[in-house]
């Protein structure tokens, strides 16, 4: 579903990603853990071209999203074609980014109507279905400022799912939440994983990674330092850096 080859990203003199390679299979749930500043979020954002790569290849479902031989070379794909190829990818961010002047239901309807060309009735029916699925059936007409952080993040998940993605990316979706609200968002994500959605999750929630992931990646210094099953990563880490990290966070 997702392939990256030798992905490099720099911001000025700061080399953030250093030749990152990854393959994600259909219905696989991959969690990325690591310290702040390790390149996790930059890598996730590069998959949908929110961060521009300097080198490497990114493929979604076997089709190129980006391909650069070096920092000065041009991308091999037009913006229009890239956007078309990324329609199957949904993303949920740390911040909810809901439209404040729209209700929860309207937030889920806007993209299917404007991007996919769905009718208002069709988008509304889908939005109601998804908001019910994330436990917000009674909040259809609530505006974001009347919702808790956990509720807003669940609306953001429903909004992403309204585009019928085949792949979901989560960039630390619980990091902006109060601790007591984290569980309700992780519960929705767990159900999504159980449904067979292909997912990449950047997270600080080690319990979620241990329980839900098929594979866990540990990133540090712009590299994937170690990867394996949750059991391998958490119970039998090989690298000293991963052992140090787990000792600090567990």
Secondary structure, DSSP 8 states (H G I E B T S, - for coil): -EEEEEEEEEETTEEEEEEEEEEE-TT-EEEEE--TTSSHHHHHHHHTTSS--SEEEEEETTEEEEEESSTTS--SS-HHHHHHHTTTEEEE-SS----TTSBHHHHHHHHHHHTS---HHHHHHHHHHHHHHTT-GGGTT-BGGGS-HHHHHHHHHHHHHTT--SEEEEESTTTTS-HHHHHHHHHHHHHHHHTT-EEEEE-S-HHHHHHH-SEEEEEETTEEEEEE-HHHHHHS--SHHHHHHHHHH-
